[in-house]
Amino acid sequence: MPTKNIAYSILDLAIVTKGNSTQQTIKNTVSLAQKAEEAGYTRFWLAEHHNMPAIASSATAVLIGHVAQATTTLKVGSGGIMLPNHSPLIVAEQFGTLGTIYPNRIDLGLGRAPGTDQETARAIRSDFMDAAHSFPDEIEKIQTYFSANNQNSKVRATIAEGVDVPIYILGSSTESAHLAARKGLPYAFASHFATAQLFPALKIYRDEFMPSAVLSRPYVMTGINVFVADTDEAAERMATSFIKMIVALLTGTKRESLDEACEMTPDLRETLEHPTVQQMARYTFIGSKNTVKNQLIDFIAKTEVDELIVTTNCHNQEARIKSYQLVAEIIQEINQG
């Protein structure tokens, strides 16, 4: 059992499921956030993606505000804002505004990837590659805009000055680990899809961490896919939509929506066990409450994480909410020893 309490949070992509409209998808995201608040989740993050018909979180800051309005205590933020797509000044103004409206409830997770294909990235910002290389400097600019000491600068984000919006470095490689450690910022690793460098990245971050004004010791979050139901078989059925989504990603097939669940056929099971799919889905936990509890105890022991950020991409909204509720129960039981 862990020697510290593990926080638990949600990463939601606002995925459009087959048979549902984008409007209903957003309503489902809000409903999930409200249930997450009731279940004791720490934060609810939304991710920026573009030119993906099945994902409704492209205007991430707008959706964050919508979710924050519908909840009262839950921290709401970005997992993340893909900073090379944006002007640091505009990001500071947007999140400074959110932090002013919802004090102490807004998180700003920042990533370097485009969250889309290269052609779309160029359509968003023609100098995307230059901005990506300038990622550390762009973060520095955002920190400056949020600083109360920026009042005498010629360029200011006045709505952000002195507003408490914690910054998190998101990453899927060791490069991001070096940066998060150097800046003394909390680090969220995208191990729900980028699994290969999880442990090297965590070691680098912890070994190189430099205390900062915002953080005295390393703080690690890891992304995981979790599907929990009353039985292993029901959880496997729920996860079939996710398996088909992975295959579409790996084959470059652009889907309009997330498929309905189906029986776990021999073909689907064989697909899940394919080395390429296994690599991407290594930190995916599927089963009954007891099955997943044992898996999570092992994962927490190996990673020594401070916080798990869970994503459950399935078709049925009720099953998804129930899965998150069961995950909350599992973590609470683990914390109680």
Summary of the structure (lengths in Angstrom):
residues: 337
radius of gyration: 19.3
end to end distance: 6.2
largest distance: 65.6
contacts: 1151
relative contact order: 0.14
helix: 48%
strand: 17%
